[in-house]
Amino acid sequence: MTSKVYWGSPRQTFLQPNETLPAKLDLILDALNLRDRVKGEMVCLKLHLGNNISYSVIHPVFIRKVVQAIKDGGGKPFISDVSWDVHACEERGYTAEVLGCPIYPAAGPGDHYAYPHEWEYKNLKTWMVAGMIEDATFMVDFAHIKGHPATGFGGCFKNIALGCMTGKTRGQMHDVQHYDRYWFKELCADEEVRQQIVDSCPTGALVFDKNDRSELHLHFDPCNMCMRCQQVAPQGALKIDPVNFAAFQEACAISTAITMDTFAKEKVTHLALATHMTPVCDCFGFTSMPILADAGIFGSDDIVAIDKAVLDVTGRSALIKENVPTCMEVISKPVHPFAQLHGEYKDPYQVVRYGEQLGLGSLDYELVDVFPVQEKGPQPMGYYISAE
Ligand code: SF4
């Protein structure tokens, strides 16, 4: 089935406020019929509130519009994110007064308020869905799009997958990458060679075990599959294998499925703002230069379709290499720009493919431009501030 994804281009024809992204968000909220769907609902607006001094997170101008639409429709909105991002979020401009509704840590200030759900996947069995999320009757999943060192990119899936579970479950989700064995010490008995393997990695992804130097650990986030380690490791001793990298993406799809299953099917909708997209997640607590051209704002009831559309639209741009932090390596392969930055095994499309397999939505979508740009030659520009 083809799903609709509503899209507001970041480009304008004229210099007019009604062509800017907050105004296009209003059109998307209308297209999603948000006001008509939230009467009497306790609506969780799931955001990523960033951390420390990050400033590329979603601007309050956008958030207030969603909050107001929920209130207009007779819903009771609250904003939620993981406790460590809600903590001190006022330092990034997020207060109840500014945003228009309360802001709650998803699993309470101590990260203990949660409901267990059973789903066996590698090392994971019990997944803890944050209590404030599960108690809500409607969810607006509003993601800021950015790169991510484990998944290639962060979008609507990641906003739910990581942001609606407790910290303990999030940690276990990251550990799934280590579930399938990748270091075979019996094939590398020589300590000197093990040291050469560790030294070969320019990103510091390989480390010795603290207690046993015959064991090596791979930190998957900084690994970009450059394969330098494979030139010094004995054959088969160290596997840089897609299965380990894909495991986290599959865990994200499962986590999202578990959380979304706590809502009735029509009681979740998704928004994505693809502006100032940085190399890594907003969790890092800082904002670096954008690595892709702004791609606009998106809205859909289908989480698979919206993240697929975001990836397709962002994939039309080339990576802005001169904005990439100089400690990072750009891989010259014909893959999505996020994978050029984080490695080809972190294919950002994996999470949406897993999501479709779990029945969360459709990869087949129609992109509906809510305010098409017109190709115009030079002419009066429209709105301007008079010089009087
Ligand atoms: S493939 Fe990964 S672990 Fe190996 S050298 Fe490159 S970045 Fe390091």
Boltz pocket constraint, residues with backbone or C-beta under 6 A from the ligand:
constraints:
  - pocket:
      binder: B
      contacts: [[A, 197], [A, 200], [A, 201], [A, 202], [A, 203], [A, 204], [A, 205], [A, 206], [A, 218], [A, 222], [A, 223], [A, 224], [A, 225], [A, 226], [A, 227], [A, 228], [A, 229], [A, 230], [A, 240]]
      max_distance: 6.0
